[in-house]
């Protein structure tokens, strides 16, 4: 179903929301970037009959990570009912004062001990158009009756702030646009498996599964597209194998037969997954996502591959860039390096040199005139989050502008993102913006992948036995 994204420039009367290529080696100088942010809201769809209302449920799982879901309803519902409609994994307990939310997406407490942690709990909020406000009533008695309501849930200590709704609703709009770009015949995106993998990263960051991504009038879902193509993709190089591992683990995708893990590329002689830093970093990240033992020598090699500037280059002779550096930071932290490690501190300093007046990040700090772009900025945001930095904090604010603000300013009215201002909708920029806006550094999730054939057989047995797993 199609949601309409309404764009509104900052400074204009705000809409009040009802309560209830990866690397561009020869870029051209960018057009001047405005500081405008286009906050998104939602309107009814349902063929515009007025009979179907649309709302959003935003769930923040910790200080960084969020997921978002659209819900549709035709009559007033409670907050508990809205959460149930989201399709998220929700555990509800019965208490003396009514129903209480104990866990969402496995974060929280069991139903029989809903308040197992005296310090952490699920707070319930609504977005008033400018800020999150706590509900004065519980989720079982609240009422959502009109289109535009944005419900918020936040796991944390009392008073924990929830990420502004503009950020998560922007991610939801991006995902909606990505759905519209899916090939109805193949279930894929773009001209190669690489585009589909980028989308897999995005939907995985939002805890969605590829088998549920299928065009309304289409023949095949995303998982069906990947099934015959993942083998060749994973075997092409360790960066591809690492990307597939990270994306598939995030989206809980199954593992097609004869695909290879990053460990297949590890070279003991090199002491690395690859002699090139970018490839080595993706090998480490992929191994981390699958819960594999990460070769200590590969981590040491990645640290040794760091440039004197504090950054990393994708391949020898390319020169250090923000994208590779952001991936290397996430790889080192995933491998257990502390954020206080010299390599991480130096890398963050390198990234700072790449931040420009717009608040965004350029690909190469040696050529700032080419301008910041969505892909570089999104990758840097993820690296900052992995390192425990606040992308909206003073350290990463330039003239009142932040990386998040810059990224949001690249979103178009249809939900897509531009690579740079005035360049038009871009599939890769849109896909890569989503994990950053949802506060999800890599790896999003750590899990071993179940072979597709084994998953199919297991599900057939579950149906036959009445199991519900």
Buried (B, 14 or more C-beta within 10 A) or exposed (E): EEBBBBBBEBEEEEBEBBBBEBBBEEBEEBEEBEBBBBBBBBBBBBEEEEEBBBBBBBBBBEBBBBBBBBBBBEEEBBBBBBBBBBBBEBBBBEEEEEBBBBBBBEBBBEEEEBBEEEEBBBBBBBBBBEEBEEBEEBBBEBBBBBBBBBBBBBBBEEEBEBBBBBBBBBBBBBBBBBBEBBBEEBBBBBEEBBBBBBBBBBBBBBBBBBBEBBBEEBEBBBBBBBBEBBBEBBBBBBBBBBBBBBBBBBBBBBBBEEBBBBBEBBBEEBBBBBBBBBBBBBBBBBBBBBEBEBBEBBBEBBBEBBBEBBBBBBBEEBBBBBBBBBBBBBBBBBBEBEBEBEBBEBBBEBBBBBBBBBBBBBBBBEEBEBBBBBBBBBBBBBBBBBBEBBBBEEEBBBEEBBBBBBBBBBBBEBBBBBBBBEBEBBBBBBBBBBBBBBBBBBBBBBEEBBBBEEBEEEEEEEEEEEEEE
